[in-house]
């Protein structure tokens, strides 16, 4: 699951929880239950404007238990750690700014190639196919070797197999030969667009010619 998907799921869950809580507070604060004649169950929170959000009984129900405070502290600690992990994940860059190029036979020489230049070269090599509408390639970190992640959009009727063969024997093979690296794994996400359905043809009404009036 990608970072963007996780972010969307988390934002959706938090937003849904806030909406539900807001509706409950609004319904109780405006006394909508009494005005509409609705009788919620006894355990339903905030049923009238004079009722607190958390009653004194609810606040002190489990305080006397020996497990209460360790559970609260542990739960809050897990929540804080999860929020810190999420924040660090947002700040961490998954892409690479450059890639090291081996220089066999030359001691003390270090060469690096811009990751953006490599990405543009791969995109230019893949977009030459007539069926390719859009290509987006990124060089990301991976254990052992850098990794390519590409998203390709094909026109309706495009052949994904031909695209993979072209990418492997063309742009990726050229990148391996130019950089001199032993391995450069690639993940391609291919999407084939569908043809737009033909809209229903409107039948033209034939206008009958009226005969000329003779007065």
N, C-alpha and C positions, 0 to 999 in steps of 0.2 A: 504494500500500500504506500503510495507516494505521500510526500509531505503536504502537498496541496489537498489531497483527499482527506487526510487526517484533520487538517485545519477546517475544511468545510464541514466535516462531521461534528467536530467539537463546537464550532460556531452555531451549527444548527441545533445541537442539543442544548447548549446554553441559552440560545434565543427562545427555544420552545419552553424551557423551564421558566424563563423570565416572563414570557407571555402568559403562561398558566398562573404564575404567582400574581402578576398584575391584574388579571381578570378576577381572581379570588378576592384580592384586596379591594378592588373597585366595586365588586358586587356587594361585599360586606359594608364598605364605607358608605355607599349610597343607599343601603337598605333595600336592594333590589329584590331580595327574597320576600320581604314583607309586602312590598308593593305588588309583586306578581303573585303573591299567595303561594309561594313555594316553601315547603317544609323540608329542609335538608336533614340528613341523619345527625345524631348526637355528636359523632366524632368529626363532623365537617368543620373545618377551621373558619373563623371569622364570619359568623352568620348575621351580625348586627353591628351598627356603628359604635356601640358602647363596649363591644367585646375586644379584648387585646388580641394581638396576633398570636402570642404564645401566653397561655394562661399560667397562673402561679402553680397550679397543680402539675402542669406539664413540665415546668421548669424544675420543680423539686421532686419529681417522681422517682428518679433513679440516683439522685445525688448521694443518698446514704449508702448506696452499694459500693463495695470495694473495687468493683471493676469499672465504675463509671469514669473517673478521671483518667486512668490509664488508657481507656478506650478513646476518650475525647482527644487526649494529647497525641495518641498514636494516629488517629484519623486525620487530625490537623497537620501532623508532620508529613504524612503521606501526601496530603493535598498540596502542601508547600513544595515538597520535592518534585511532585508532578508538574507544578507550575514552573519551577526553575528549569526542569528538563525541557519543557515545551519552549521556554524563552531561549535557552541555549540552542535548541534545534532551529529556531527561527534565525538566530544570528549567525549560525554556522553556514558557511558556503559549501555547497556540494560540487560546484564546478572548479576547474583548475584554471589558473592564469597562464601557465606554461607547462611544457613537457620537456624532460631531459632527453637529450640525444646522445647516444654513445659515440665516443671518439676513439676507436681502436687504434693503437699504435702511436697515439699522441698523449704523452703523459702530462698531467696538470692542466689539460684543456677541458673546460666544461662548456657545453653548448646547450642552449634551451630555445625552444621554438614556441612562439605565442600560440596559446590554445585557440584564440579567436581566428588566427590565420589558418590553422589546421581545420577548424570547423567550417570556415568559408570555402576552403578548397574542397572539402567533402561535399558540401551543399552544392557547389558549382558542378562537381562531377556527377552528382545524382540527378540534378534537375534537367540534364540534357535530354532525358527520355521524353518523348512527346506526351506520354500518359501521366507524367508527374506534374502536379499543379503547385505543390508547395513542399519544401524540405526544411526541417529544423534539426540541426545536429548539435549536441553538447558533449564536451569532454568532462567526465566526472571522475571523482576519486573512487577507487575500488581496491580491495585487498590484493596486493601483488603487483598489479598493473593498472594503468588508467583504462577507463572504459568509455566507449561511445554509446550515447543514447540518442536515437533519432526518431523523429515523427514525420512520416511521409503521408501526403494526401494525394490520392490518384483520382483521375477523372473517371466518370462513369464508364464501366467496361474495362478498366485497367487490370493488368495482370500482375498480382503481387509476386508470383514466382519469378517472372522475368526481372522485376525490380531487384529482388534479393540477389539473383545471379549477377546482374549488372553491378550492384553495389560491392559484392564480394570480389569480383574479378577486375573491377575498375577503380573507383575511388579508394576503397579500403586497401586493395593491393598496392596502389600507388603510394598511399600513406605509409604502409609498412616498408616499402622499398626506400622511400625518401628519408624516413626517420631512422631506419636501421634498428628498430625495436623488434624483439622476438615475437611479441604478441600484442594485439590490440583488439580485445573483444568488443563486440557491438551488439546492441539491442535495438531492433527496429520495431516501431509501432506503425503499422500500415493501416490506412483507412481509405476505403474505396467509396467515393461518392455515389449516390443513387441518382438515377435520372429523374428529373422532375416529371410528375404525372401530367399527362396531357389533360388540360381542362376541358370540360364538356363544351362541345360546340353549340353555340347559340343558333337556334334556327331563326332565320330571318322570315319575318312574316311578309308575305306578299300582299302588297296593297292592291286591292282591286280598283281598277279605274272605273270611276263612275261615268256613266254616259252623260254627255252634255245636255244640259237643260235647254229646251226650246220653249220660249215664251211666245 
